Amino acid sequence: MHSNLPPDHQHIDDQMVKMEVNLDDISGEWLGYVMDLLFDYGANDVFYTPIYMKKNRPAILLQLLCSYTAIPKMEEILFKETTTLGVRYFPLTVHRLERQFKTVSTEWGPVSVKEGIYGGQVVQKSPEFDDCKSIANLHKIPLKKVYEQVWKKIDSDRS
């Protein structure tokens, strides 16, 4: 199935489920609340897409990814906290890169950087948002400035 991948590639396969509902009668504030609840109770990802339903009604497609063990809680939240009358389920396999974390020092403090590994090589790097946000708030500086310094440190490590 993955014959074109190098023999030493590193990945993690997670068996998950995608759950989705169409919502044509819920406010944006409620959607944010529901998203937070879903994440708090184990959703791996939650996302919305604008759609049109029958009779051209604008609506939102709410989708989430979770483990099979989290299904009962996700379903409870969707039925109790949204206006849906039904939930659709789709089994799937998520092929993820192996991840490791490094710390980058900035003039304002340390920032964790997530690295994605493929074929034994780091192919993705991403500063941790919460670390950058905390520094920006604590030092009252723009978030963009924190990210710029972290990326400079990341780039200088490559040299």
N, C-alpha and C positions, 0 to 999 in steps of 0.2 A: 504493500500500500504506500509506503514512504520510501520506495527504492531509490529515489533521486536524492535522498538526504545522506549526508556523510555518516559513516558507520558509528562515529563517536558523538553524534549529536545528542544534546541533553534537552529533555523536555519532561513535562509532567502532564499526564492525561487525567482530567477530572471528569467523572460522569455527573452531569448536572441535568437540570430541567429548566426550560424556559416557560414561564407562565405569562399569560397576557389577557388583558381585558380592554374592551372599548368603553369609553366614558364620554357621554355627550351632555352630561348635566352635573358637572362638578366644577367648583371654582379652582383657580390657580393656587390659592392659599391652601386649600385642602390637599391638592396634589403634592405640594412641598411637605406638608405634614405627613402624608402617607409615605412619601419617599424616605423621610427620616426614620419612620417606624420600621419600614421594610429593611433598611440598612441596619438599624439597631437590633433587629431580631434575626439577622443572618443572611440577608440577600447579598450576593456577591456583586451584583450590578442591578441598577434600576434606571430605566430611561423612558422618555415620552416621545411620541411622534404625532404631529398633527395629521388627522385623517378626515375624510368625509364619509358619512354613513348614509343609509337610505334616506331618501327625500332631501339629499344634499345637506344634511345636518353636520355642521363642523363638530369634531370630536377629538379626543385624545386616545391614542393607543398606548397604554401603559404596559411595559414589558419588564420582566425581571428574570435574573438568573439566580438559581440557588441549588443547594445540595438536595438530594431526595429527602433527607431527614428534616429539612426545613419546610417542606411542602405544607404540613398542617398549619403551622404558624403563619406562613405567607397567605394561605387561603383564608384563614381567620381574619387577618388584617384586611385583605381585599374585600371580603364580604361585609365586615363590620364597619370599615372606615371609608368605603367608596360606595358608589351607587350601582355597581355592577350586579347583574343577575346570574352571571356565569363566568367561569374561568377556563381558558384553554391551556393545555399542557403539551409540551414538545420535548421529548428526551434528546439530549445532545452530549457530545464529547467536546470538552474544551481542551485544546492543545496549547499549553502554556510554556513559555521559556522558564528555565530554572532561574531563580532570582537570588541575588545577594545584595547586601547593603554595605556601603562605604560611608565614611564621614568626611565632609569637606569643611575646612575651617574658613570662616569669614571674619572680617574685622568686628562683627557683632556677635559671633558665636558659631557653634557647629551646626551643620545642616546634613541630614541624612540623604544619601543619593541611592536610589534603587537602580540596580543594574540587571539587565536581562542577558542571559548567556545562551548562545546557540553554537553548536559545533565546537565547544570549548573556548569560544571567544565572546567577549562582551560586545553585543550588537545594539543595545539600547541603554540609555541612561536618563534618569528623570529625578530632579530634586523633589524631595518630599514637601508637598504644598503646606502641610500644617507647620512644619519647621520654619519655612519661609514666612508664612503668615504671622507666626508668633514673633519672629524677629522684627518684621515690619511694624507690628503693633507696639511692641515693647520699645523700639527705638524711634517710633513715629517717622518712619521713612517709607517711601513708596515700595510696594511689593515688587514692582518691576526692577528697582535698584538691587534688591536682595537677589533676585533671580539672575540678573546680569553678573553680579560678583560670583555667584555659585558657578555659572556657566564658564566664566573666565578661569576659575580654579579647575574645573573639569577639563577644559581645553588645554590648560597648561600641564596637566597630568599626562595627557596623550603625547606631549612632545618629548 
